[in-house]
Structure formats: C-alpha cells, structure tokens
C-alpha cells in the first residue's frame, strides 16, 4: 500500500446555527455546497495548483437532503471558481456517515491514493444547520423516515437510537460520568478554544470568506470565553427531566465547511509540497445504537491496533465533543492524559457542523502536532446510529 499525505487543510469560520432565528447565523444566506466551494478555491489558491491536477473529490454531509443533496458531489465541484471550469474530469462522491462523514470523505480519497490509483485529491465536508436543520423537523415533514418494522424490534430502542441526546444520557449513566464532570469539561473546552484564538492558532486554518449577503465572515461564533461553572450549572437538562446533558455540555447547532488536500509521495515530490502529516491508519466500528457515544473510543482502539501502536504513544488527540460525555468516556476507557486531548478546544466551543467536523478534527490534529511536537496523533468521533470512526496521523 502506498503512502497518502495530508498536505494542507482549511475551513470556514464556524457560525451559530438557528433554524428559527436565521439572523444569528452569518452563513444563513449561504448554501453549504457554495461555502465548501469557497474553501476549496482558497485551498487550491494557496497551494498554487493547477485545478486539472485534482483527480478526486470526496464530500461529507450528514443530512444530504433538500439543498444539501449535491448530485453525487458535483454541485460543490461546479460551484468552485477553480474546479468548475477546469476540473470537470475530477471524480466526486458525497458520503453520509453522520458525524463521521468528514472523516469518511478523508478516508475515501486517501484510500484511492493508497491503492495507487490517483496522486492528488481533495476531501471536504459541509453542513448548514440553519438552512437544513437536524432530524426532528425533517421527520415531521416526511423528508426523513424510518422503517416501521424497526419500531417493534425487541433488540433495538429506535426512539433512543434516533435521539443523540438520549444516547449521551445513556452513556453518561452507564459510564458513571457526573453532570459536574461534563460541565467542567465544557468549561475547559471554551477556555482552551479562547486561548487558542488569542494565540492565533486558528489563523492558519480558518479562512475569511464572504457570505451571500456580502459580509466577510472570519470569526468562530460559538466560543464563550466568559462562561463559568456557575452559568453551566444553572442550565436545565435538555433531554430528560432529571438528566445530565444540557445545552452547555452539548455541541451547539453549527454551520460551516472544511476541506483537506491529499497527495501521494509522487505528487509531493512533483509539486515540492511539504506535508503536514502521513496518514497511518483508519478504522470504522459498530457499537450499540443506544450507546453510540462509545464509538469514539472503540474506533480509536481499532485504529491503534491497525497501526501497531498503544494509546500512550499518541502525542495529541482530537476526540469529537458532540457531547462532553463522549471524550470523557474515551479518556477513561483508553486511559488518556487529558492534557493531550482537544488542546485547542473542541466542538463544545468551536461548534459541530456535522459533515465538516471530521475534516476539522484531522486537519487541526495535524497542525497541533506541528505546533507542539510529537510523532503520532489520533482523531476520532462517535457516529449516530451506533458507529465510530478514527484516523491516526504521523507528523512529517
């Protein structure tokens, strides 16, 4: 198997989404595929690449319905000012693996390179959660449906499996994770993200882009540097009356897009590129749907096994903060040093635009490794429906 390299990565600012109050979302007037096209153009521009060199484009999107249906990835390609006119020979696909969609897109293009079939690819993801909101409203209007026979399956609590907040409650209860621990983790995420912002760490990945209304959008909208344990403790549970999961220890609805540039060894040499990291291993696993949050740790374990590594050899971790319970479970399950986990904050503070998150996890991980030193990093996420997905990177 040939080597595949993560050469560069960029993303839009992540904005606060609100289907009923679109005015709070700076991307409310921008289609998700159009936003991704802007990110792709910026990535190609700073790499100074001939668009005709791009052979493959994989796109992650957790809710590929309504305007987020992309005709198999063709719409972002055609909307790109660089790829549209010149890159029409580029193969595309759109991948739905829920919260793992971005990592799945990265895996798809990387494996084409590892198989020796192509030399240069893009992997991206997007979600506009104001324009295409999450499941409940889509089920109500019939855009999303579930097989009726599964509602009577004795082995499956479908109502729980379809509600990510309830699965987070189940995980917290099963793992003995207290409300206070989740609030403390959320506070740390905001503080770390605010510090990373102040130190300029996001400037190398986050782009200044123009929304459909003509305004420049360049700041992440979800970071709350002024939050406190007292404020977090004052929030009511969202999913269960006596529950532990609140809006403060859950990731907010978010809009955004991200993309990564991948190359083979031959392409790295041809373009005199300096890779961020080598892709070492990917892993996908299935877990109990009612405890989908366990998927992050399970996928990381599988990726470590495939790479022949142990958890203590990983210098930096990006564990998606869909809910605070997820990284807390993974830290306990894998015996991790929490100072190596989400060191620039995570989705609790930055936001979680579902299809883009996996690309952000991998791209930010590579940049953290470069900044802090160390050899290996692991990015992992739980996946709705009972899955997990992970990637291991090696600093170049």
C-alpha positions as CSV (number, residue, x, y, z in Angstrom):
1,X,0.0,0.0,0.0
2,X,1.3,3.4,-1.0
3,X,1.6,6.4,1.4
4,X,-1.0,9.1,1.5
5,X,-0.2,12.5,2.9
6,X,-2.3,15.3,4.4
7,X,-0.7,18.3,2.7
8,X,-3.0,21.2,3.7
9,X,-6.3,21.9,5.4
10,X,-8.6,24.9,5.7
11,X,-12.1,25.7,6.9
12,X,-14.6,28.4,7.1
13,X,-15.5,30.2,10.3
14,X,-18.0,28.0,12.3
15,X,-21.2,30.0,13.0
16,X,-24.0,29.5,15.4
17,X,-27.0,28.0,13.5
18,X,-30.6,28.5,14.5
19,X,-33.4,27.4,12.2
20,X,-36.0,29.7,13.9
21,X,-33.7,32.7,14.2
22,X,-31.6,32.7,11.0
23,X,-30.4,36.2,11.7
24,X,-28.0,34.8,14.3
25,X,-26.2,32.7,11.7
26,X,-23.7,34.5,9.4
27,X,-24.0,31.7,6.9
28,X,-27.8,31.7,6.9
29,X,-27.9,33.1,3.3
30,X,-25.2,30.8,2.0
31,X,-25.8,27.2,0.7
32,X,-23.5,24.7,2.3
33,X,-22.1,23.5,-1.1
34,X,-21.4,27.0,-2.1
35,X,-19.5,27.6,1.2
36,X,-17.5,24.4,0.6
37,X,-16.6,25.6,-2.9
38,X,-15.2,28.8,-1.4
39,X,-13.0,26.7,1.0
40,X,-11.8,24.5,-1.9
41,X,-10.9,27.6,-4.0
42,X,-8.9,29.1,-1.2
43,X,-7.1,25.8,-0.5
44,X,-6.1,25.5,-4.2
45,X,-5.1,29.1,-4.4
46,X,-2.6,28.9,-1.6
47,X,-1.2,25.6,-2.9
48,X,-0.9,27.3,-6.3
49,X,-2.2,24.1,-8.0
50,X,-3.5,23.6,-11.5
51,X,-7.1,22.5,-10.9
52,X,-6.8,19.9,-13.6
53,X,-4.4,18.1,-11.3
54,X,-7.2,17.3,-8.8
55,X,-8.3,13.8,-9.6
56,X,-10.8,13.1,-6.8
57,X,-13.2,15.0,-4.5
58,X,-15.0,13.3,-1.6
59,X,-17.6,15.2,0.3
60,X,-19.1,14.5,3.7
61,X,-22.6,15.6,4.7
62,X,-24.7,14.2,7.5
63,X,-28.0,15.4,6.1
64,X,-27.7,15.2,2.3
65,X,-31.4,16.2,1.7
66,X,-33.0,19.3,0.3
67,X,-30.4,21.7,-0.9
68,X,-27.6,19.7,0.8
69,X,-28.2,16.9,-1.8
70,X,-25.2,17.6,-4.1
71,X,-25.8,15.4,-7.1
72,X,-23.0,13.0,-6.0
73,X,-20.6,15.8,-5.1
74,X,-21.0,17.6,-8.5
75,X,-22.5,20.8,-7.1
76,X,-19.5,21.8,-5.0
77,X,-17.3,21.0,-7.9
78,X,-19.3,23.1,-10.3
79,X,-19.7,26.0,-7.8
80,X,-15.9,26.2,-7.4
81,X,-14.4,29.0,-9.4
82,X,-11.3,27.0,-9.9
83,X,-12.5,23.4,-10.3
84,X,-15.8,24.2,-12.1
85,X,-14.4,25.4,-15.4
86,X,-11.2,23.3,-15.4
87,X,-11.7,20.3,-13.1
88,X,-14.7,18.6,-14.7
89,X,-12.8,15.3,-15.2
90,X,-12.5,15.1,-11.4
91,X,-14.4,12.2,-9.9
92,X,-16.7,13.1,-7.0
93,X,-18.9,11.5,-4.4
94,X,-21.0,12.5,-1.4
95,X,-20.8,10.4,1.8
96,X,-23.2,10.2,4.6
97,X,-21.7,8.6,7.7
98,X,-23.5,11.1,10.1
99,X,-21.0,12.8,12.4
100,X,-18.2,10.8,10.8
101,X,-19.0,12.0,7.3
102,X,-15.9,14.3,7.0
103,X,-13.5,11.6,8.2
104,X,-15.2,9.1,5.9
105,X,-14.6,11.6,3.0
106,X,-11.0,11.8,4.0
107,X,-10.7,8.1,4.2
108,X,-12.3,7.6,0.8
109,X,-9.9,9.9,-1.1
110,X,-6.8,8.7,1.0
111,X,-7.5,5.1,0.1
112,X,-7.6,6.0,-3.6
113,X,-4.1,7.3,-3.2
114,X,-3.0,4.4,-1.0
115,X,-4.3,2.0,-3.7
116,X,-2.1,3.7,-6.2
117,X,-5.0,4.8,-8.4
118,X,-4.6,8.6,-8.1
119,X,-2.0,11.1,-6.9
120,X,-3.9,14.2,-5.8
121,X,-7.3,14.6,-4.1
122,X,-9.5,16.8,-2.1
123,X,-11.7,15.7,0.8
124,X,-14.2,18.1,2.3
125,X,-17.4,18.4,4.2
126,X,-20.2,20.9,5.0
127,X,-23.4,21.4,6.9
128,X,-25.7,24.4,7.2
129,X,-27.8,23.6,10.2
130,X,-29.9,26.7,9.9
131,X,-31.0,26.0,6.3
132,X,-31.3,22.2,6.7
133,X,-31.9,21.6,10.4
134,X,-31.4,18.3,12.3
135,X,-33.7,15.3,12.3
136,X,-36.9,16.1,14.3
137,X,-38.3,18.7,11.8
138,X,-37.2,16.6,8.8
139,X,-39.0,13.6,10.2
140,X,-42.1,15.6,10.9
141,X,-42.4,16.8,7.3
142,X,-41.6,13.4,5.9
143,X,-38.2,14.3,4.4
144,X,-36.6,11.6,6.7
145,X,-38.4,8.4,7.6
146,X,-37.6,5.2,9.5
147,X,-38.7,1.6,8.6
148,X,-41.9,0.9,10.6
149,X,-40.8,-2.7,11.3
150,X,-37.8,-1.5,13.3
151,X,-40.1,0.3,15.8
152,X,-41.2,-3.1,17.0
153,X,-37.8,-4.7,17.1
154,X,-37.1,-6.2,20.6
155,X,-33.4,-5.7,20.3
156,X,-33.5,-2.1,19.3
157,X,-34.8,1.0,21.1
158,X,-35.2,3.0,17.9
159,X,-36.6,6.1,19.7
160,X,-33.4,6.2,21.7
161,X,-31.1,5.5,18.8
162,X,-32.6,8.3,16.8
163,X,-32.1,10.9,19.6
164,X,-28.5,11.7,20.1
165,X,-29.1,13.5,23.3
166,X,-30.7,10.4,24.9
167,X,-27.8,8.3,23.8
168,X,-25.5,10.8,25.5
169,X,-27.6,10.4,28.7
170,X,-27.3,6.6,28.4
171,X,-23.6,6.9,28.0
172,X,-23.1,9.2,31.0
173,X,-25.2,6.9,33.2
174,X,-23.5,3.7,32.1
175,X,-20.0,5.2,32.4
176,X,-20.7,7.0,35.7
177,X,-20.0,10.4,34.3
178,X,-21.5,13.0,36.5
179,X,-23.1,16.3,35.4
180,X,-20.4,18.3,37.2
181,X,-17.6,16.5,35.2
182,X,-19.3,17.3,31.9
183,X,-19.8,20.9,32.8
184,X,-16.1,21.1,33.9
185,X,-15.1,19.6,30.6
186,X,-17.2,22.1,28.7
187,X,-15.7,25.0,30.5
188,X,-12.2,23.7,29.7
189,X,-13.2,23.4,26.0
190,X,-14.2,27.1,25.9
191,X,-11.1,28.2,27.8
192,X,-8.8,26.2,25.5
193,X,-10.5,27.5,22.4
194,X,-10.4,31.1,23.6
195,X,-6.7,30.7,24.4
196,X,-6.0,29.2,21.0
197,X,-7.9,32.1,19.4
198,X,-6.0,34.6,21.4
199,X,-2.7,33.0,20.4
200,X,-3.6,32.9,16.7
201,X,-3.6,29.2,16.3
202,X,-6.8,29.1,14.2
203,X,-5.4,31.7,11.7
204,X,-3.6,29.1,9.8
205,X,-6.7,27.0,9.1
206,X,-9.7,29.4,9.3
207,X,-10.4,31.5,6.2
208,X,-12.0,34.9,5.8
209,X,-14.9,34.2,3.4
210,X,-17.8,36.2,2.0
211,X,-21.4,35.3,2.7
212,X,-24.2,35.6,0.2
213,X,-25.2,38.9,1.7
214,X,-21.7,40.3,1.0
215,X,-20.4,40.4,4.6
216,X,-17.0,38.9,5.4
217,X,-17.2,36.1,8.0
218,X,-13.9,35.3,9.7
219,X,-14.6,34.5,13.4
220,X,-15.9,31.4,15.1
221,X,-19.2,32.4,16.8
222,X,-19.6,29.7,19.4
223,X,-16.6,30.2,21.7
224,X,-17.7,31.7,25.0
225,X,-14.6,32.9,26.9
226,X,-16.8,34.4,29.6
227,X,-18.7,31.3,30.6
228,X,-18.3,29.8,34.1
229,X,-19.1,26.7,36.0
230,X,-21.9,28.7,37.7
231,X,-23.5,29.5,34.4
232,X,-23.2,26.0,33.1
233,X,-24.6,24.5,36.3
234,X,-27.6,26.8,36.0
235,X,-28.7,25.3,32.7
236,X,-31.6,22.8,32.7
237,X,-31.3,19.3,31.3
238,X,-32.4,19.2,27.7
239,X,-33.4,15.6,27.0
240,X,-34.5,14.1,30.4
241,X,-36.1,16.0,33.2
242,X,-33.6,14.6,35.7
243,X,-30.9,14.2,33.2
244,X,-27.2,15.4,33.0
245,X,-27.0,16.6,29.4
246,X,-27.6,20.3,28.9
247,X,-27.1,22.8,26.1
248,X,-23.8,23.8,27.9
249,X,-22.2,20.4,27.8
250,X,-23.5,19.6,24.3
251,X,-22.2,20.9,21.0
252,X,-24.3,23.7,19.5
253,X,-26.0,23.7,16.1
254,X,-23.4,25.0,13.7
255,X,-22.9,25.9,10.1
256,X,-19.5,25.6,8.3
257,X,-17.3,23.8,5.8
258,X,-13.8,22.3,5.7
259,X,-11.5,20.8,3.1
260,X,-8.2,19.0,3.0
261,X,-5.6,18.5,0.3
262,X,-4.2,14.9,-0.1
263,X,-1.2,13.8,-2.1
264,X,0.8,10.6,-2.9
265,X,4.6,10.5,-2.5
266,X,4.9,11.1,-6.2
267,X,2.7,14.2,-6.1
268,X,4.6,15.6,-3.0
269,X,7.8,15.3,-5.0
270,X,6.3,16.7,-8.2
271,X,4.8,19.8,-6.5
272,X,7.6,20.2,-4.0
273,X,5.0,20.1,-1.3
274,X,5.6,20.0,2.5
275,X,3.0,17.6,4.0
276,X,1.5,18.2,7.4
277,X,1.3,14.5,8.2
278,X,1.3,11.0,6.8
279,X,-2.0,9.1,7.1
280,X,-1.1,5.9,9.1
281,X,-4.4,4.1,9.6
282,X,-8.2,4.4,9.5
283,X,-10.8,2.4,11.4
284,X,-14.6,2.1,11.5
285,X,-16.5,0.2,14.1
286,X,-20.1,-0.5,15.0
287,X,-21.4,-0.2,18.6
288,X,-24.8,-0.4,20.3
289,X,-27.0,2.3,18.8
290,X,-28.3,3.3,22.2
291,X,-24.7,4.0,23.4
292,X,-23.4,5.5,20.2
293,X,-21.0,7.7,22.1
294,X,-18.8,4.7,22.9
295,X,-17.9,4.6,19.2
296,X,-15.2,7.2,19.5
297,X,-13.1,5.1,22.0
298,X,-13.9,1.8,20.1
299,X,-12.8,3.3,16.8
300,X,-9.6,4.6,18.3
301,X,-8.8,1.2,19.8
302,X,-9.2,-0.4,16.3
303,X,-7.1,2.3,14.6
304,X,-4.3,1.8,17.2
305,X,-4.4,-1.9,16.7
306,X,-4.1,-1.5,12.9
307,X,-1.2,0.9,13.3
308,X,0.6,-1.3,15.9
309,X,0.5,1.5,18.5
310,X,-0.6,1.9,22.1
311,X,-2.6,4.8,23.4
312,X,0.4,6.2,25.4
313,X,2.3,6.6,22.1
314,X,-0.2,9.1,20.8
315,X,1.0,12.7,21.5
316,X,-2.2,14.5,20.6
317,X,-5.9,13.5,20.5
318,X,-8.9,15.1,18.8
319,X,-12.0,13.4,20.2
320,X,-15.1,15.0,18.9
321,X,-17.1,16.8,21.5
322,X,-20.6,16.0,20.2
323,X,-21.4,15.8,23.9
324,X,-19.0,16.2,26.8
325,X,-19.7,12.6,27.8
326,X,-18.1,11.3,24.7
327,X,-14.5,12.4,25.2
328,X,-14.8,11.8,29.0
329,X,-15.8,8.2,28.2
330,X,-12.9,7.8,25.8
331,X,-10.4,9.4,28.2
332,X,-11.4,6.9,30.9
333,X,-11.7,3.9,28.5
334,X,-8.3,4.4,26.9
335,X,-6.5,5.7,30.0
336,X,-5.6,9.0,28.3
337,X,-3.7,12.0,29.7
338,X,-6.4,14.7,29.4
339,X,-3.8,17.4,28.7
340,X,-3.2,15.8,25.3
341,X,-6.9,15.8,24.4
342,X,-8.5,18.7,22.4
343,X,-5.8,21.1,23.4
344,X,-7.3,23.9,21.3
345,X,-10.8,23.2,22.4
346,X,-13.4,21.1,20.6
347,X,-16.9,21.1,19.3
348,X,-18.4,22.2,22.6
349,X,-16.7,25.6,22.0
350,X,-16.0,25.7,18.2
351,X,-19.2,24.0,17.1
352,X,-20.1,20.9,15.2
353,X,-21.1,21.4,11.5
354,X,-21.7,17.6,11.1
355,X,-20.3,16.9,7.7
356,X,-17.3,19.2,8.1
357,X,-16.3,18.2,11.6
358,X,-14.2,15.1,10.7
359,X,-12.1,17.1,8.3
360,X,-11.5,19.7,11.0
361,X,-10.6,17.1,13.5
362,X,-7.9,15.6,11.3
363,X,-6.6,19.0,10.0
364,X,-6.5,20.6,13.4
365,X,-4.8,17.5,14.8
366,X,-2.0,17.7,12.2
367,X,-1.5,21.4,13.0
368,X,-1.4,20.7,16.7
369,X,1.3,18.0,16.2
370,X,3.3,20.5,14.2
371,X,3.0,23.2,16.8
372,X,3.6,21.1,19.9
373,X,5.9,18.4,18.5
374,X,5.4,14.7,18.9
375,X,5.1,12.0,16.4
376,X,1.6,10.5,16.4
377,X,-2.0,11.9,16.7
378,X,-5.4,10.3,16.6
379,X,-8.7,11.9,15.6
380,X,-11.9,10.0,16.4
381,X,-15.6,10.6,16.5
382,X,-18.8,8.8,17.5
383,X,-21.4,8.4,14.8
384,X,-25.2,8.5,15.1
385,X,-26.8,5.1,14.7
386,X,-24.0,3.3,16.6
387,X,-20.6,3.7,14.9
388,X,-17.2,5.2,15.4
389,X,-14.5,6.4,13.0
390,X,-10.9,7.2,13.6
391,X,-7.7,8.1,11.8
392,X,-4.1,8.1,13.0
393,X,-1.6,10.6,11.6
394,X,2.2,10.8,11.8
395,X,3.9,14.1,11.9
396,X,6.2,14.7,8.9
